[in-house]
Amino acid sequence: MKKSGNIKLAWRFLKGSKWAFALSITAVLVMTFTGMVAPQIIRIALDNVIMGESTETVSAQYRWLLESLGGVAYLKENLWVIALLLLGIAVVTFVAQYLFRVTNTLGAETFTKTMRDTLYDRIAHLPFSWHMRNHTGDIIQRCTSDVDTLKNFINEQLTGIVRIVLMAVMALGFMFGMHWQLAAIAFALMPVMLTYSLLFHKQIWKSFLKCDEKEGEVSALVQENLTGVRVVRAFGREGYECEKFERNNAEYTSLYVRLAKVMARFWSSSDVITGFELMVVIVCGAVYAVKGAITVGEYIAFISYNSMLVWPVRMLGRLLSEMSKAGVSLSRIAHVVNSEPERDSEQAVEADMTGDVSFEHVNFAYENCPELLHDVTFTVKAGTTVGIMGGTGSGKSTLMLLLDKLYDLEDASSRITIGGVDIRNVKTDYLRDNIGIVLQEPYLFSRSLKDNIGIKHEGVTLESIRMAAEAAALDETIASFPQGYDTFVGERGVTLSGGQKQRAAIARVLTDDAPILVFDDSLSAVDTETDALIRSRLEERFGTATIFLISHRISTLRKADLIVVLEHGRIAEMGTHDALVAEGGLYYSIYQAQTAGVEEL
C-alpha cells in the first residue's frame, strides 16, 4: 500500500510535465528504431551488395528498400548511396537525440519545480507541533538532497526504461530472426544477470536509506550550529562542536563507503558476467560463421545487436540501484507531503473576535510528555488587560499557543472561547489574523527593518510602519541608524540587540488593529523605563483591544485588570494587583522579592 501510494505521489508530481516526457519517449522510439535499422543496412551491404549473396533471405521491407535505391547491381557500383543512407539515419538519430535531451530536461525541471512547490506549500500548512517533532536540517535535506535524487532518477532513468525495454525486445527479435541457436546462447545468460540485479536491489535500498537518514542528521547538526554560532563562540565550545560534527560526519562517510563497496561488488560482478556473455557470443558466432551457418554480414550485425541487448540488461542493474535510491528519497518526501495539514472543521466560522476570551477547564500535555496544564479556568473581559505570571514551565506560553491554535486541545472537556464561540469552530486563518502575538523568542528575517515590521500585510505604508515603531518605542532607535528603516537586519536579527529585536517584533504586530494582542514575555530585554513607555503607548492606541501580558516583572503586570498566577500548570491565585498583594500569597512573595532590591537601592 505504501509503495502504491508513493507511485501515486510521483504521478501527481508529473502534472505539467507529462507532455514533455511523452515527446522525449517519442524521440527515444525514433532513436531505438534507427539504432536497430543501421546494422541491418550494413549486413545487407556486406552480404548482398558487396559479397553478392542472394536476396531471398532478405525480408520483404529490405528487398523493397534495395529496389527503391536502384537494385543490387546499381548499389554495388554506387556504394555512396548506402553511405548517404547511413548518414541520413545518423542525422535523424542526432535530431531525435537533441529533442530527447531538450524535452527530457524540460520535463525533469518542471517535475522538480512541482515537487518543490508542493513540499513548500505543505510545510507552510503543517501544524506547529509537526515542526517541533522534525529537525529543520532534516526537513531541508528532504527538500534538497532527496528532491535532487528523485529528479536525477526521472531525468536520467525514467525514459531509459522505455529505451531499455524496446532495445531488448527488438534486439532479441532481430537476433532470433537471423540465427535462433546463437540467439538462444546469448539469451541464456540474461536471467542470471536479471536475478543478480534483483538480489542487490534490496541491499542497495537499505544501505542508501541509512546514508540518507544520516545525511539528514548531519544537515540538522550544521543548521543548528550555524543558527546558534554566537552561543557556541560565547561559551568557547568550538572544539566540542567540531569534534561532534567530525564524529557524525565520519559515521556518514563510513555508511557511504559501505554503500560504495556494495555498488562496487555489484558493478564488478556485473561486468564479469556481461564480459563472459559477450565472449561466448563472439566465439560461438565465429564458429558458426566459419562453418557457413551465418554470413559475415549476419555475424557483424548479430554482434551489434548482442551489444545492444547486453547494454539494456546491464543498464537495468544500474536502473534498479538508482531506483532504490529514488525510492528511499520518494518515501522521505512522502512523509512530508502525506503529513496531515491544519484543517478547519466543517462548522468553522468567522466569529466576532471582540468578545470575552474564556479558558474553560483547559488540560493539555505535549506529545509523550506528562500533563502540563491542569483544569485552567478564567475569563478575560473584552477590552481589558490580563497579566499572566508563573515560574518556568508553569504553562504561561502554552496557554497563548493554544489560544492561537498553534497546538490543538485534545481534551474534549477543555474549551477556549472568544465571544462564546469555541475556537475549534473558528477559521484558523481568520483567528490568527485577529490575534496579534509576539512570541517569547522574536524572530527577524534577513531583510530590512521596514520589511520586517511590515511583513504581516502586503502593501502596508511606511507611515503605518512608523506609527507601529513609535508605539513600540523603536522609532528613535531606527532614526539613529544611517539607513533608517532600510537598515538591513542580519539572520535572526543578529545585528540588533535583544531589546531592539523585541521592540521590532512588537512593532510588527502593531501594524494593524487586531482585537486581541498577546505579548509573551516580550518586554524582558528592555529596561523598566522603556517597558513603562511601551505599555503607556499601548494603552493610548489599543484601549479597546483585549491584551494578554506574560511577564515575570510585577511592574509590567501591576496595572492589568486581572492577574493570573500559575504554579505547576494550575491557577494558584487570580485577581488585581492590590487584591493579590493583600492576600499575602505567592504573588505577594514575588512582589516583595522584586521590590526589596529597589527599596535597598
Protein Blocks (a to p, Z undefined) as FASTA:
>chain_A
ZZmmmmmmmmmmmgoplmmmmmmmmmmmmmmmmmmmmmmmmmmmmmmmmnopafklpcfk
lmmmmmmnnpjklmmmmmmlmmmmmmmmmmmmmmmmmmmmmmmmmmmmmmmmmmmmmmmm
mmmmgcfklmmmpcfklmmmmmmmmmmmmmmmmmmmmmmmmmmmmmmmmmmmmmmmmomm
lmmmmmmmmmmmmmmmmmmmmmmmmmmmmmmmmmmmmmmmmmmmmmmmmmmmmnopmmmm
mmmmmmmmmmmmmmmmmmmmmmmmmmmmmmmmmmmmmmmmmmmmmmmmmnopacfklmmm
mmmmmmmmmmmmmmmmmmmmmmmmmmmmmmmmmmmmmpccddddfkbccddfkbccddeh
iacddehiacfbghiacdddehiacdddddehilpmmmmmmmnomaccfblkbccdeehi
afklgcfklmmmmpccddfbdcdddddfklmmmmmpghiafklmmmmmmmnopmmmmmmp
mnlmmlccdehhlmpcfklmmmmmmmmmmmpccfbdcdehklmmpcfklmmmmmmmmmmm
mmmbccddddfbfklmmmpmbdcddeehiafbgcdfklmmmnopmklmmmmmmmmmmmmZ
Z
